[in-house]
Amino acid sequence: MTDEQLRSALAVRATTAQAFFVDRLGVDPADGMELADWLLAPTQILASLTGGVVLHDPFDLLTARRRALAWYPDDVWRYVLAAGWLRVSQEEPFIGRTGSRGDDLGSRILVARVARDLVRIGFLLERRWAPYSKWLMTAFAQLTLADQVGRHLRDAVGAAQWRDREAALCAAASHLAAATNRLGLAEPVDPAPRRFHSRDIHVLDAQRLTCVLTEAISDPRLRALLTRLGHRPDGPLGHLPGAIDQAVDSVEILTQPSRRRDYAPALGLWA
């Protein structure tokens, strides 16, 4: 570490609670969080703003803002969870499809990708903001469901044969699907894995959870967003990007509020 870096690390900066939150979030949660504010807030930013010990806050300026960011409103929660399950559904059959064609490395990489999405769903189910990748699994280990799901994910990532990867990943996804049912946010779905169409490949078929969660949304702003994204009741799901860190995986964007706002149209939001 250079002298300049050390001075920066040890520096104490005076600021206001309002400026502190606006600098990191782009808005002041004391004024209320609109739909776009929630969807443009990465969970790693929300984790940093709501975590840690508060030593002195006599006027409740910091604590009140933290309370405002405690968790998503229920329909935003449904929407983000639906988008998380859709991400799983988009790649879950590829573990078997690559493995059965002899692409072992491709199968392993896809297992890791889907496992990461399942980990983030675990945070959503337990109403915890997921931190960035460096701390993701350390924080995941503190979740109630971590022991059982984590065991299946370790088996999936470490398995030498694609059939074993597929089975372990299905077991982890099934456990999380059952946990989703228990929340009561939507109609329950059968959490048992099933064949992928007529192929000899097994998946959770996670899109079923996306369907019931989106159908349970009643907030008119989110219903309008779903319509703009091409969702139709009893029809196609359409595009479902979810929150900013479900659609974008770039540090340069996720850590800069102004750059996140530039991506509002990609989320179906008005710029």
C-alpha positions in Angstrom: 0.0 0.0 0.0 1.4 3.4 -1.0 1.6 6.3 1.4 -1.3 8.0 -0.5 -3.5 4.9 -0.3 -2.7 4.6 3.5 -3.7 8.2 4.1 -6.9 7.7 2.1 -7.8 4.5 4.1 -7.2 6.3 7.4 -8.9 9.5 6.5 -12.0 10.7 8.5 -14.5 12.5 6.4 -17.3 14.7 7.8 -20.6 14.5 6.0 -24.3 14.6 6.6 -26.6 11.5 6.7 -28.5 12.8 3.7 -25.3 13.3 1.7 -23.9 10.0 2.7 -26.9 8.1 1.4 -27.4 10.2 -1.7 -23.8 9.7 -2.7 -24.1 5.9 -2.6 -27.7 5.4 -3.5 -28.5 8.3 -5.7 -31.6 9.2 -3.6 -32.3 10.0 0.0 -34.4 7.2 1.5 -35.8 9.6 4.1 -37.9 11.1 1.2 -39.3 7.6 0.3 -38.2 5.0 -2.1 -40.0 4.9 -5.5 -40.1 1.8 -7.7 -37.2 3.0 -9.8 -35.2 3.7 -6.7 -35.6 0.1 -5.5 -34.8 -1.5 -8.8 -31.8 0.7 -9.4 -30.3 -0.1 -6.0 -27.8 -3.0 -6.0 -28.1 -5.3 -3.0 -24.4 -4.8 -2.3 -25.0 -1.0 -1.8 -28.1 -1.7 0.3 -26.0 -4.2 2.4 -23.3 -1.6 3.0 -25.8 1.1 3.9 -27.8 -1.0 6.4 -25.0 -3.1 7.9 -22.5 -2.3 10.7 -22.8 -0.8 14.1 -24.1 2.7 14.8 -22.3 4.2 17.7 -24.1 7.5 18.0 -27.3 8.8 16.3 -29.1 11.0 18.8 -31.4 12.5 16.1 -32.2 9.2 14.4 -30.9 10.6 11.1 -28.9 7.5 10.2 -31.2 4.9 11.8 -34.3 6.2 10.2 -32.8 6.0 6.7 -31.6 2.4 7.5 -35.2 1.5 8.5 -36.4 2.8 5.2 -34.0 0.4 3.4 -34.7 -2.6 5.6 -36.4 -4.6 2.8 -38.3 -4.4 -0.4 -42.1 -3.7 -0.4 -43.8 -7.0 -0.9 -44.6 -6.6 -4.6 -41.1 -5.4 -5.4 -39.9 -8.5 -3.5 -42.1 -10.7 -5.6 -40.9 -9.1 -8.8 -37.2 -9.4 -8.0 -37.6 -13.0 -6.8 -39.5 -13.8 -10.0 -36.6 -12.4 -12.0 -34.1 -14.4 -10.0 -36.0 -17.7 -10.7 -36.2 -16.7 -14.4 -32.5 -16.4 -14.5 -32.2 -20.0 -13.1 -34.7 -21.3 -15.7 -32.8 -19.8 -18.6 -29.7 -21.9 -17.9 -30.7 -24.9 -15.7 -31.1 -27.3 -18.6 -27.7 -26.5 -20.1 -25.8 -28.4 -17.4 -27.1 -31.6 -18.9 -27.1 -30.5 -22.5 -23.4 -29.6 -22.4 -22.5 -32.6 -20.3 -24.2 -35.1 -22.5 -22.3 -33.7 -25.5 -19.0 -34.2 -23.8 -18.4 -30.5 -22.9 -17.3 -31.1 -19.4 -15.8 -27.7 -18.8 -18.9 -26.0 -20.2 -21.1 -28.0 -17.9 -18.9 -27.1 -14.8 -19.0 -23.4 -15.7 -22.8 -23.4 -16.1 -23.2 -25.2 -12.8 -21.2 -22.4 -11.1 -23.3 -19.7 -12.9 -26.6 -21.3 -11.8 -25.3 -22.0 -8.3 -24.5 -18.3 -7.9 -28.1 -17.4 -8.9 -29.4 -19.9 -6.4 -27.2 -18.3 -3.7 -28.7 -14.9 -4.4 -32.2 -16.3 -4.3 -31.3 -17.6 -0.8 -30.6 -14.1 0.3 -33.9 -12.9 -1.1 -35.8 -15.7 0.7 -34.3 -14.7 4.0 -34.8 -10.9 3.5 -31.0 -10.2 3.5 -29.1 -7.9 1.2 -26.5 -9.9 -0.7 -23.0 -8.4 -0.6 -20.6 -8.3 -3.6 -18.8 -11.4 -4.7 -15.8 -11.2 -2.3 -18.2 -11.6 0.7 -21.1 -13.4 -1.0 -20.4 -17.0 0.3 -19.1 -15.8 3.7 -22.5 -14.0 4.2 -24.4 -16.9 2.7 -23.0 -19.3 5.3 -24.9 -17.2 7.9 -28.3 -17.8 6.4 -30.6 -20.4 8.0 -30.9 -22.4 4.8 -27.1 -22.4 4.1 -26.3 -25.8 5.6 -28.7 -27.8 3.5 -28.5 -25.8 0.3 -24.8 -25.2 0.6 -24.2 -28.9 0.9 -26.0 -29.5 -2.4 -24.2 -26.6 -4.1 -20.8 -27.9 -3.0 -21.7 -31.3 -4.4 -22.9 -29.7 -7.7 -19.7 -27.6 -8.2 -17.4 -30.4 -7.1 -19.0 -33.4 -8.9 -16.8 -35.1 -11.6 -19.8 -36.4 -13.6 -22.5 -34.2 -15.1 -25.3 -36.4 -13.9 -24.1 -35.9 -10.3 -23.9 -32.1 -11.0 -27.4 -32.1 -12.3 -28.8 -34.1 -9.4 -27.2 -31.9 -6.8 -28.2 -28.7 -8.4 -31.8 -29.9 -8.7 -31.7 -30.8 -5.0 -30.5 -27.3 -4.1 -33.1 -25.6 -6.4 -35.9 -27.8 -5.0 -35.1 -26.8 -1.4 -35.2 -23.1 -2.4 -38.4 -23.6 -4.3 -40.0 -25.2 -1.2 -38.7 -22.2 0.9 -40.3 -19.8 -1.7 -43.6 -21.6 -1.3 -43.4 -21.2 2.5 -43.2 -17.4 2.2 -46.8 -17.3 1.0 -46.0 -14.6 -1.6 -47.7 -16.6 -4.3 -49.5 -19.9 -5.1 -47.2 -22.8 -4.3 -45.6 -24.9 -7.0 -44.5 -28.5 -6.8 -40.8 -28.2 -5.9 -39.9 -31.7 -7.3 -37.5 -31.7 -10.3 -38.9 -32.9 -13.6 -37.7 -33.8 -17.1 -36.8 -31.0 -19.5 -39.5 -31.6 -22.1 -38.8 -35.0 -23.7 -35.0 -34.9 -23.1 -33.3 -37.1 -20.6 -32.3 -34.0 -18.5 -33.7 -33.0 -15.2 -34.5 -29.5 -14.0 -36.6 -27.7 -11.4 -38.4 -25.8 -14.3 -37.9 -22.6 -12.3 -40.0 -20.6 -14.7 -43.1 -21.9 -12.9 -42.1 -19.9 -9.8 -41.7 -16.8 -12.0 -45.2 -17.2 -13.3 -46.9 -17.5 -10.0 -44.9 -14.7 -8.4 -45.6 -12.2 -11.3 -49.3 -13.2 -11.2 -49.5 -12.4 -7.5 -48.3 -8.8 -8.1 -51.0 -6.2 -7.6 -49.1 -2.9 -7.4 -50.3 -0.8 -10.4 -46.8 0.5 -11.1 -45.3 -3.0 -11.3 -48.3 -4.2 -13.3 -47.6 -1.4 -15.8 -43.9 -2.3 -15.8 -44.7 -6.0 -16.6 -47.0 -4.9 -19.4 -44.2 -2.7 -20.9 -41.9 -5.7 -20.7 -44.3 -7.9 -22.7 -45.8 -9.8 -19.9 -49.4 -11.0 -20.5 -51.6 -12.8 -18.0 -51.9 -16.5 -19.0 -49.5 -15.7 -21.8 -45.8 -15.2 -22.4 -43.6 -13.9 -19.6 -41.9 -11.4 -21.8 -38.7 -9.7 -20.8 -38.1 -9.7 -17.0 -34.7 -8.0 -16.2 -35.5 -7.5 -12.5 -33.3 -5.2 -10.4 -30.1 -3.6 -11.7 -27.7 -6.3 -10.3 -29.8 -9.0 -11.9 -29.5 -7.4 -15.3 -26.0 -5.9 -15.1 -22.8 -7.4 -13.7 -20.3 -4.6 -14.0 -18.5 -3.0 -11.0 -18.2 0.3 -13.0 -22.0 0.5 -13.3 -23.1 -1.0 -10.0 -21.0 1.3 -7.8 -22.0 4.6 -9.6 -25.5 5.9 -9.1 -25.4 8.1 -12.2 -24.3 5.2 -14.4 -27.1 3.0 -12.9 -29.6 5.6 -13.8 -28.4 5.4 -17.4 -29.5 1.8 -17.4 -33.1 2.5 -16.3 -34.5 1.9 -19.8 -32.9 -1.5 -19.9 -35.0 -2.4 -16.8 -38.1 -1.2 -18.5 -38.1 2.0 -16.4 -38.5 5.5 -17.8 -35.2 7.3 -17.9 
